[in-house]
Amino acid sequence: MKERILVVDDDPDILQFVRMNLELEGFEAQTAEGGLEGLAIAKSKPPDLVLLDVMMPEMDGLTALRKLRNSPATASVPVIVLTAKALAEDRVRGLDLGADDYITKPFDLEELMARIRTVLRRAQQMRDLSPLTGLPGNFRIAQELEKRVADSEPFAIAHVDLDNFKSFNDHYGFMRGDSVIKFGARVLLQSSDECGDPDAFVGHVGGDDFIGIVAPDNVEDFCKAVIRHFDDGILDFYDTADALQGYIEVMDRKGERHAFPICSISLGVATNSHRKISSEWEASAIASEMKEFAKRQQGSCYQIDRRLAV
């Protein structure tokens, strides 16, 4: 689908000029003659980006920007401010109100299009980051896997999962549970740095599931580092009494108490180093299968798929 740009200005000639060139660049363009109209359109059907002039009658651009940022429907829509004002304090005010970028009139068309593409790309990257861990999410993970498969270069993908996390979350509450998720993310990043692969990639699928992509020659070092760092630090999140006894007790809906071991970490690895993997879906399916084998073992463990192609 084409990305939709809303252009808000009180000059019909500028609206027509910018709209025509946006459409030539492959965008869907919509125009609004003034801040009030632009605000109404944006709230009724939020665009992918707003180009917003500052100097307009009825409602100036900075007032419209503040209202866009205060509305749940448009709070996260990227905004580029178009301004004839060259003073730094005017630009700073726009940025303080939540503008993502600005460009001064009269503007160079090529520069405007470059700024639009940059802001859209940055917004997409920010949307795909996990708000909890800051790691790339499913969209970036899929892109990275698709690229590795298409390049036909050797790679290994590890599906990483925390064991006994739900019982921990139920026992200690989601705030401490979130701390463990963030700890797991730090462990994976640290281990990817240590494994010796400069192109290593770490992503957060969601919940307590992560993805690591490294070169096959580095994947065992990566897995061992993950287990070592995780096991070294996980007890810090337990109450002292629970850490000493090596388990927590959680009551189920029937009022019965069950003992759950300390959280551990399981990694299942798929690799194309000894058999062809034809798609990102196949890679993730094999890694998930191996992760299930790893989870059958007690404590932290990894399993690498070493099966040859039939």
Sequence and secondary structure as in RCSB ss.txt:
>XXXX:A:sequence
MKERILVVDDDPDILQFVRMNLELEGFEAQTAEGGLEGLAIAKSKPPDLVLLDVMMPEMDGLTALRKLRNSPATA
SVPVIVLTAKALAEDRVRGLDLGADDYITKPFDLEELMARIRTVLRRAQQMRDLSPLTGLPGNFRIAQELEKRVA
DSEPFAIAHVDLDNFKSFNDHYGFMRGDSVIKFGARVLLQSSDECGDPDAFVGHVGGDDFIGIVAPDNVEDFCKA
VIRHFDDGILDFYDTADALQGYIEVMDRKGERHAFPICSISLGVATNSHRKISSEWEASAIASEMKEFAKRQQGS
CYQIDRRLAV
>XXXX:A:secstr
   EEEEEES HHHHHHHHHHHHHTT EEEEEESHHHHHHHHHHS  SEEEEES  SSS HHHHHHHHHHSTTTT
TS EEEEES   HHHHHHHHHTT SEEEESS  HHHHHHHHHHHHHHHHHHHTB TTT  B HHHHHHHHHHHHH
HT   EEEEEEEETHHHHHHHH HHHHHHHHHHHHHHHHHHHHHTT TT EEEEEETTEEEEEE GGGHHHHHHH
HHHHHHHHGGGGS HHHHHHTEEEEE TTS EEEEE  EEEEEEEESSSS   SHHHHHHHHHHHHHHHHTSSSS
EEEE      
